[in-house]
Amino acid sequence: MTVLPCGSQSGVRLECVTSSAAVSKHLQQQISPQHERGAVELRTMTSQGHPGDAVEEVVVSWQEKLFSQYEMDLFQNEAACQTPLDRQYHTQINALIRLKHRPNHRIFTYTDHDRYTDCLTFHQLQHSTDLLTTTRSAPTFLAEKMANMRHRRQERRTTDSSIPNSKVINWEPTKEFVRNSHVVNNVLQTMYIMGDLGPPGQLGQKENEYLLLTIKTDGNGTVFVNPDFNKGKDPYRIVTEGEKREVWRLTVENISAAMKPEDQGREQNMYRDLYRRHKQHLSSVVGQDFEMPPVGVLRYVMYGEIVSARGFEYDNLCIQFFMELPNDWQSLPSQVLSGVTQTCRTKAMGKDNVAFFSYPFSCEAFCMDGRVREACSPHWPVLYFKILSLDSWQRCRTEGYGYVLFPSLPGKHTMTCRTWRPRLTGTVSALRRFFIGVSPELEDHSYVRIPGTFQGERLSRFGFCTETTGSVTFTLHSIQQARSFLDASVLKKRRQKVVDQLGGFSQQEALQSILEAFQRARTKMREARESLPRDLNTTSQLQHQPQDGRL
């Protein structure tokens, strides 16, 4: 299947390669093509002189009607015309008979408005498509899947549409049921290029009609062609049914005229105008003003991810975490400050076993003291976490504790935190941990850093036995927003503008160059003094001492 711009033309060549047609190849003649729209290039001649029996080439435009022999015989009789379209076909066929100029013989078309299009069921179209074979080309995965779709024709839907009383849900669907029930609800216009592959002198029979090419277009102006154009590959082979199985070769090529430079320019201008309007629409929806926090308030937004954990003793790991906000910080009532990851099995990578969580979380907090953004204030939110392992009896063991301090600088930060866990001395504690999963735990998780109940100057953990376990990797993306940032940026720009107007920028640059030259000269003097011998260096120092003996 090939996607082409709407308004294209296709060249279709149909040739019989059986023994009856091989004799007449040297008698074929070429008729010069007409250059009007819908012009037909026809090359047909057999040994008996009947046109259209061996080779035929036709140029078909979109929704161009080419009559078959069956339609020629049917619409000659005015009594068979039932609709205005049939009467229009009756007039066109009479004109062709009167002028004795029929552009096609075996190749004909069914347009989107023909009543015979409804008679082509999905199974008939699929059966006709299966007859097309080629030696060098194979359908792609996408073409094979899209060939199993049927498109709903909305304009042909009947008014009496009621839900049947049968069972709606099929709990054991077959492949045929799934393929037939896969509906794409798109309004498409369809055109079929057919071929009458009957024996010479017996054209016009419905059982000898075969589908050669399907062309569809949607509302976006895109054309779908199935089967694909040959593009230099071998022609498709069609084997007819019946006692006399004849072999035909089908060649499909795209002969649409190339777009002119002025048309390409108009198309590019149209796309630029479309993108500009879309950008304006998005700007009108989003707006130009950002939501700013109140004066003296720092807004901190952090999007984090628990990436992985490695180096732990047991498998089936999960992480419990919660975020602690200092006294000057607040969060929204709907903000969730704790969570737990999924249970993840480890994977051997090198010497360690790694568990990949890829668990996302977010936090939005507000600081009521604007000085928290300064480097001298360390009061930032803290993320405490605890690693657990799950055994076959669904019992949890403590694998480690750790904490991560929220980054004070905005941007992306990747942090790897080492963990530890409490340990009791003796063999009994290790046996309990191995057999029944009992391990010591912390009552207060903030004891990993500084307990929240601690009041004093020094915190001593003397006598507290711990054991180093594994590590956990975090990826944090932090954003800070405050009015003071904007005010400082505006004030800096204003000061720089005033300095530039007074010419102070050039003076500062000259002063900086003088200081750099002095620093380089001082460095060279020190290096030269160090390179002197030790006795000369001592003599020079004595010569520079004061004469009065004072040091």
For each residue, the residues with C-beta under 8 A, 3 or more apart:
1: 142 143 146 147 224 225 226 227 228
2: 224 225 228 229 254
3: 222 223 224 225
4: 8 222 223 225 254 256
5: 8 221 222 223 256
6: 62 217 221 222 223
7: 62 256
8: 4 5 62 223 254 256
9: 59 60 61 62 254 255 256 257
10: 59 60 193 213 215 225 229 252 253 254 255
11: 41 57 58 59 60 251 252 253 254 255
12: 57 58 59 60 107 193 212 213 250 251 252
13: 55 56 57 58 235 249 250 251 252 253
14: 55 56 57 106 107 195 212 248 249 250
15: 21 54 55 56 235 248 249 251
16: 20 21 53 54 55 246 247 248 249
17: 21 22 247 248 249
18: 21 22 246 247
19: 22 23
20: 16 23 24 246
21: 15 16 17 18 24 25 46 53 54 55
22: 17 18 19 25
23: 19 20 47
24: 20 21 27 28 45 46 47 53 54
25: 21 22 28 54 55
26:
27: 24 45 46 47
28: 24 25 43 44 45 54 55
29: 43 45
30: 43
31: 41 42 43
32:
33: 39 40 41 59
34: 39 40
35: 39
36: 39
37: 61
38: 59 60 61 64
39: 33 34 35 36 59
40: 33 34 58 59 103 104
41: 11 31 33 57 58 59
42: 31 51 52 56 57 58 103 104 105
43: 28 29 30 31 55 56 57
44: 28 51 52 53 54 55 56 105
45: 24 27 28 29 49 51 54 55
46: 21 24 27 49 50 51 53 54 200
47: 23 24 27
48: 53 200
49: 45 46
50: 46 53 200 201
51: 42 44 45 46 105
52: 42 44 56 104 105 106
53: 16 21 24 44 46 48 50 105 200
54: 15 16 21 24 25 28 44 45 46
55: 13 14 15 16 21 25 28 43 44 45
56: 13 14 15 42 43 44 52 104 105 106 107
57: 11 12 13 14 41 42 43
58: 11 12 13 40 41 42 66 103 104 107
59: 9 10 11 12 33 38 39 40 41 255
60: 9 10 11 12 38 64 66 107 109 193
61: 9 37 38 64
62: 6 7 8 9 191 215 217 223
63: 111 112 189 191
64: 38 60 61 109 111
65: 89 92 109 111 114
66: 58 60 103 104 107 108 109
67: 71 72 75 89 92 93 96 102 104 108
68: 71 72 108 194 196 204 209
69: 72 73 196 203 204
70: 73 74 196 204 205 206 209
71: 67 68 74 75 89 93 108
72: 67 68 69 75 76 93 96 102 204
73: 69 70 76 204
74: 70 71 77 80
75: 67 71 72 80 81 86 89 90 93
76: 72 73 90 93 94 97
77: 74 80 81
78: 81 87 90
79:
80: 74 75 77 86
81: 75 77 78 86 87 89 90
82: 86
83: 86 87 115
84: 87 88
85: 88 89 113 114 115
86: 75 80 81 82 83 89 90
87: 78 81 83 84 90 91
88: 84 85 91 92
89: 65 67 71 75 81 85 86 92 93
90: 75 76 78 81 86 87 93 94
91: 87 88 94 95
92: 65 67 88 89 95 96
93: 67 71 72 75 76 89 90 96 97
94: 76 90 91 97 98
95: 91 92 98 99
96: 67 72 92 93 99 100 101 102
97: 76 93 94 100
98: 94 95
99: 95 96
100: 96 97
101: 96
102: 67 72 96 105
103: 40 42 58 66
104: 40 42 52 56 58 66 67 107 108
105: 42 44 51 52 53 56 102 203
106: 14 52 56 195 196 197 203
107: 12 14 56 58 60 66 104 193 194 195 196 212
108: 66 67 68 71 104 193 194 195 196
109: 60 64 65 66 191 192 193 194
110: 114 116 117 120 191 192 194
111: 63 64 65 114 117 191
112: 63 117 189 190 191
113: 85 117
114: 65 85 110 111 117
115: 83 85 118 119
116: 110 119 120
117: 110 111 112 113 114 120 190 192
118: 115 156
119: 115 116
120: 110 116 117 124 125 192 211
121: 124 125
122: 125 126 150 180
123: 126 127
124: 120 121 127 128 211
125: 120 121 122 128 129 211 214
126: 122 123 129 130 147
127: 123 124 130 131
128: 124 125 131 132 210 211
129: 125 126 132 147 211 214 226 227
130: 126 127
131: 127 128 210 238 239
132: 128 129 227 236 237 238 250
133: 236 237 239
134: 137 233 234 235 236 237
135: 234
136: 233 234
137: 134 228 233 234
138:
139: 143 144 147
140: 143 144
141: 144 145
142: 1 145 146
143: 1 139 140 146 147 226 228
144: 139 140 141 147 148
145: 141 142 148 149
146: 1 142 143 149
147: 1 126 129 139 143 144 226
148: 144 145 179 182
149: 145 146 182 183 184
150: 122 180 182 183 184
151: 183 184 186 188 190 216
152: 157 183 184 185 186
153: 156 157 187 188
154: 157 185 187
155: 187
156: 118 153
157: 152 153 154 161
158: 161
159:
160:
161: 157 158
162:
163: 168
164:
165:
166:
167: 170
168: 163
169:
170: 167 173 177
171:
172:
173: 170 177 178 181
174: 177 178
175: 178 179
176: 179 180
177: 170 173 174 180 181
178: 173 174 175 181 182
179: 148 175 176 182
180: 122 150 176 177
181: 173 177 178
182: 148 149 150 178 179
183: 149 150 151 152
184: 149 150 151 152
185: 152 154
186: 151 152 218 219
187: 153 154 155 218 219
188: 151 153 216 217 218
189: 63 112 216 217 218
190: 112 117 151 214 215 216
191: 62 63 109 110 111 112 214 215 216
192: 109 110 117 120 211 213 214 215
193: 10 12 60 107 108 109 211 212 213 214 215
194: 68 107 108 109 110 209 210 211 212
195: 14 106 107 108 209 210 211 212 238 248 250
196: 68 69 70 106 107 108 203 204 205 208 209
197: 106 208 209 210 238 240 246 248
198: 202 203 204 205 208
199: 202 244
200: 46 48 50 53 203
201: 50
202: 198 199 205 208
203: 69 105 106 196 198 200 208
204: 68 69 70 72 73 196 198
205: 70 196 198 202 208 209
206: 70 209
207:
208: 196 197 198 202 203 205 240
209: 68 70 194 195 196 197 205 206
210: 128 131 194 195 197 238 240
211: 120 124 125 128 129 192 193 194 195 214
212: 12 14 107 193 194 195 238 250 252
213: 10 12 192 193 225 226 227 252
214: 125 129 190 191 192 193 211 224 225 226
215: 10 62 190 191 192 193 223 224 225
216: 151 188 189 190 191 223 224 226
217: 6 62 188 189 221 222 223 224
218: 186 187 188 189 221 222 224
219: 186 187
220:
221: 5 6 217 218
222: 3 4 5 6 217 218
223: 3 4 5 6 8 62 215 216 217
224: 1 2 3 214 215 216 217 218
225: 1 2 3 4 10 213 214 215 228 229 252
226: 1 129 143 147 213 214 216
227: 1 129 132 213 236 252
228: 1 2 137 143 225 231 252
229: 2 10 225 252 253 254
230: 233 234 235 236 251 252 253
231: 228 253
232:
233: 134 136 137 230
234: 134 135 136 137 230
235: 13 15 134 230 249 250 251
236: 132 133 134 227 230 249 250 251 252
237: 132 133 134 247 248 249 250
238: 131 132 195 197 210 212 247 248 249 250
239: 131 133 245 246 247 248
240: 197 208 210 244 245 246 247 248
241: 245
242: 245
243:
244: 199 240
245: 239 240 241 242
246: 16 18 20 197 239 240
247: 16 17 18 237 238 239 240
248: 14 15 16 17 195 197 237 238 239 240
249: 13 14 15 16 17 235 236 237 238
250: 12 13 14 132 195 212 235 236 237 238
251: 11 12 13 15 230 235 236
252: 10 11 12 13 212 213 225 227 228 229 230 236
253: 10 11 13 229 230 231
254: 2 4 8 9 10 11 229
255: 9 10 11 59
256: 4 5 7 8 9
257: 9
258:
259: 263 264 267
260: 263 264
261: 264 265
262: 265 266
263: 259 260 266 267
264: 259 260 261 267 268
265: 261 262 268 269
266: 262 263 269 270
267: 259 263 264 270 271
268: 264 265 271 272
269: 265 266 272 273
270: 266 267 273 274
271: 267 268 274 275
272: 268 269 275 276
273: 269 270 276 277
274: 270 271 277 278
275: 271 272 278 279
276: 272 273 279 280
277: 273 274 280 281
278: 274 275 281 282
279: 275 276 282 283
280: 276 277 283 284
281: 277 278 284 285
282: 278 279 285 286
283: 279 280 286 287 288
284: 280 281 287
285: 281 282
286: 282 283
287: 283 284
288: 283
289:
290:
291:
292: 481 483 486
293: 297 298 299 366 481 482 483
294: 297 483
295: 483
296: 368 369 370 483 484
297: 293 294 366 367 368 370 482
298: 293 366 367 369 370 372 373 480 481 482
299: 293 364 365 366 480 481 482
300: 363 364 365 366 367 381 406 478 479 480
301: 362 363 364 478 479 480 481
302: 362 363 364 406 476 477 478 479
303: 360 361 362 476 477
304: 360 361 362 363 383 474 475 476 477
305: 358 359 360 361 474 475 476
306: 309 319 321 341 357 358 359 361 385 472 473 474
307: 356 357 358 473 474 475
308: 354 355 356 357 472 473
309: 306 312 317 319 344 354 355 357 387 470 471 472 473
310: 349 352 353 354 355 470 471 473
311: 352 353 469 470 471
312: 309 317 346 353 355 387 389 399 400 469 470
313: 389 399 469
314: 317 389 391 397 399
315: 345 346 353 389
316: 343 344 345 389 390 391
317: 309 312 314 343 344 346 355 387 388 389 390 399
318: 340 341 342 343 344 387 388 389 390
319: 306 309 340 341 357 359 385 386 387 388 472
320: 338 339 340 341 385 386 388
321: 306 338 339 340 361 383 384 385 386
322: 337 338 339 383 384 445
323: 337 338 363 381 382 383 384
324: 337 381 382 384 446 452
325: 329 330 331 337 365 381
326: 329 379 380 381
327: 379
328: 367 368 369 372 379
329: 325 326 365 366 367 368 379 381
330: 325 365 366 368
331: 325 335 337 363 364 365 366
332: 335 364
333:
334:
335: 331 332 363 364 365
336: 339
337: 322 323 324 325 331 363
338: 320 321 322 323
339: 320 321 322 336 359 361
340: 318 319 320 321
341: 306 318 319 320 344 357 359
342: 318 357 359
343: 316 317 318 390
344: 309 316 317 318 341 355 356 357
345: 315 316 355
346: 312 315 317 353 354 355
347: 353 354 355 356
348: 352 353 354
349: 310 352 353 354
350:
351:
352: 310 311 348 349 470
353: 310 311 312 315 346 347 348 349
354: 308 309 310 346 347 348 349
355: 308 309 310 312 317 344 345 346 347
356: 307 308 344 347
357: 306 307 308 309 319 341 342 344
358: 305 306 307
359: 305 306 319 339 341 342
360: 303 304 305
361: 303 304 305 306 321 339
362: 301 302 303 304
363: 300 301 302 304 323 331 335 337 381
364: 299 300 301 302 331 332 335
365: 299 300 325 329 330 331 335 381
366: 293 297 298 299 300 329 330 331
367: 297 298 300 328 329 370 372 373
368: 296 297 328 329 330
369: 296 298 328 372 377
370: 296 297 298 367 373 482 484
371: 374 377
372: 298 328 367 369 377 379 380
373: 298 367 370 377 408 480 482 484
374: 371 377
375: 408
376:
377: 369 371 372 373 374
378:
379: 326 327 328 329 372
380: 326 372 405 406 407 408
381: 300 323 324 325 326 329 363 365 405 406
382: 323 324 403 404 405 406 446 449
383: 304 321 322 323 403 404 405 406 474
384: 321 322 323 324 401 402 403 445 446 448 449
385: 306 319 320 321 401 402 403 404 472
386: 319 320 321 398 400 401 445
387: 309 312 317 318 319 398 399 400 401 402 419 469 470 472
388: 317 318 319 320 396 397 398 399
389: 312 313 314 315 316 317 318 396 397 399
390: 316 317 318 343 394 395 396
391: 314 316 394 395 397 437
392:
393: 437
394: 390 391
395: 390 391 436 437
396: 388 389 390 437
397: 314 388 389 391 433 437 439
398: 386 387 388 401 421 422 439 440 441
399: 312 313 314 317 387 388 389 419 421 469 470
400: 312 386 387 419 420 421 469 470
401: 384 385 386 387 398 419 420 421 442 445 448
402: 384 385 387 417 418 419 420 448 472
403: 382 383 384 385 417 448 449
404: 382 383 385 415 417 474 476
405: 380 381 382 383
406: 300 302 380 381 382 383 476 478
407: 380 410 411 413 476 478
408: 373 375 380
409: 413 478
410: 407 478 479 480
411: 407 477 478
412: 475 476 477
413: 407 409 475 476 477 478
414: 473 474 475 476
415: 404 473 474 475 476
416: 471 472 473 474
417: 402 403 404 471 472 473 474
418: 402 468 470 471
419: 387 399 400 401 402 468 469 470 471 472
420: 400 401 402 466 467 468 469
421: 398 399 400 401 439 440 466 467 469
422: 398 439 440 441 442 464 465 466 467
423: 429 440 465 466 467
424: 429 440 465
425: 429 465
426: 429 430
427: 430 431
428: 431 432
429: 423 424 425 426 432 433 439 440
430: 426 427 433 434
431: 427 428 434 435
432: 428 429 435 436 438 439
433: 397 429 430 437 438 439
434: 430 431
435: 431 432
436: 395 432
437: 391 393 395 396 397 433
438: 432 433
439: 397 398 421 422 429 432 433
440: 398 421 422 423 424 429
441: 398 422
442: 401 422 445 447 448
443: 447
444: 447 451 452 453
445: 322 384 386 401 442 448
446: 324 382 384 449 450 451 452
447: 442 443 444 451
448: 384 401 402 403 442 445
449: 382 384 403 446
450: 446 454 459
451: 444 446 447 454 459
452: 324 444 446
453: 444
454: 450 451 459
455:
456: 459
457:
458:
459: 450 451 454 456
460:
461: 464
462:
463:
464: 422 461
465: 422 423 424 425
466: 420 421 422 423
467: 420 421 422 423
468: 418 419 420
469: 311 312 313 387 399 400 419 420 421
470: 309 310 311 312 352 387 399 400 418 419
471: 309 310 311 416 417 418 419
472: 306 308 309 319 385 387 402 416 417 419
473: 306 307 308 309 310 414 415 416 417
474: 304 305 306 307 383 404 414 415 416 417
475: 304 305 307 412 413 414 415
476: 302 303 304 305 404 406 407 412 413 414 415
477: 302 303 304 411 412 413
478: 300 301 302 406 407 409 410 411 413
479: 300 301 302 410
480: 298 299 300 301 373 410 485
481: 292 293 298 299 301 485
482: 293 297 298 299 370 373 485 486
483: 292 293 294 295 296 486 487
484: 296 370 373 487 488
485: 480 481 482 488 489
486: 292 482 483 489 490
487: 483 484 490 491
488: 484 485 491 492
489: 485 486 492 493
490: 486 487 493 494
491: 487 488 494 495
492: 488 489 495 496
493: 489 490 496 497
494: 490 491 497 498
495: 491 492 498 499
496: 492 493 499 500 505
497: 493 494 500 501
498: 494 495 501 502
499: 495 496 502 504 505 508
500: 496 497 503 504 505
501: 497 498
502: 498 499
503: 500 506 507
504: 499 500 507 508
505: 496 499 500 508 509
506: 503 509 510
507: 503 504 510 511
508: 499 504 505 511 512
509: 505 506 512 513
510: 506 507 513 514
511: 507 508 514 515
512: 508 509 515 516
513: 509 510 516 517
514: 510 511 517 518
515: 511 512 518 519
516: 512 513 519 520
517: 513 514 520 521
518: 514 515 521 522
519: 515 516 522 523
520: 516 517 523 524
521: 517 518 524 525
522: 518 519 525 526
523: 519 520 526 527
524: 520 521 527 528
525: 521 522 528 529
526: 522 523 529 530
527: 523 524 530 531
528: 524 525 531 532
529: 525 526 532 537 540
530: 526 527
531: 527 528
532: 528 529 536 537 540
533: 536 537
534: 537 538
535: 538 539
536: 532 533 539 540
537: 529 532 533 534 540 541
538: 534 535 541 542
539: 535 536 542 543
540: 529 532 536 537 543 544
541: 537 538 544 545
542: 538 539 545
543: 539 540
544: 540 541
545: 541 542 551
546: 549 550 551
547:
548:
549: 546
550: 546
551: 545 546
